[in-house]
């Protein structure tokens, strides 16, 4: 399996998620420095620094879900196989007076190895979200907000068992949403709803072959009568539209947590009213401090995502229209929170 990593992305993610830690470290250093000077002025600086430290909160988790089946002289038959899904979730939040800044990142990568065939990818995701909000007073549940979202994947994706040409890769596609709007947060923060009447959606297809084919909505290449490329396909497509997102999380039963996230987007100029949907639903079950189980589903519909399929068994993938994408997950594994 061939990987295409952009060297700057890991650096960018590390920088973003080290901001809060490094900022808190500087504050801690300020506290220790002021204690060495006998001054009433430094006492107030120390108190302010301690208050700032208390306003930062963080939550990290790393985990792996495993499944394995092996057969020895098994009369019913079957193939030996093993699957692994590695994931990480990271969150930083700063809340001070009327301001709220929340940033989260998710990485996921899954593999399946089965006897008699090559290793296949089962899951692949890089996601970064950041929201900055301001409310007029301490009793209001509404905030003026700016939201940033970035999504892509680590490695090439294929229409298995075909492996000659990838149907996706790192930053093909890659999505960036950037917009401003208003956000409602329930008092206990179980429910948040965000509406942006002005959101920029940028779609990146940095694999030139896929860009030439016009995949993921970018403008395809201009070709001559025998298929030679005269003008390369565009690598970026920009849209401006309306974005509505909702997030709901709650412990519905003892040690059973529900997490529901959904977003709707429509472009003003390109088929306004044709809505892109991204809906993810999870049930997280806590077995003990380290062992967790989860059940989930993920549904996506994007009118710009065309699917490839070998419709006439000639070994060539033909480009078809958009379809509903659906993924179902069931896993048990070990997770470490820190």
Secondary structure, DSSP 8 states (H G I E B T S, - for coil): --B---HHHHHHHHHHHHHHHHHHHHHHHHHHHHHTS--HHHHHHHHHHHHHHHHEEEEEEEEEEEEEE--SS-TT----EEEEEEEEEEEEEEEETTEEEEEEEEEEEEEEEETTS--EEEEEEEEEEEEEEE-SSTT-SEEEEEEEEEEE-SB-B--TT--SS-SBBTTEEEEEEEEEEEEEE-TTSSEEEEEEEEEEEEEEE--HHHHHTTGGG----EE-TTS-EEE---SEEEEEEEEEEEEEEEEEETTEEEEEEEEEEEESSSSTT--EEEEEEEEEEE-SSSEEEEEEEEEEE-TT---EE-SSSSS--EE-----EEEEEEEEEEEEE-
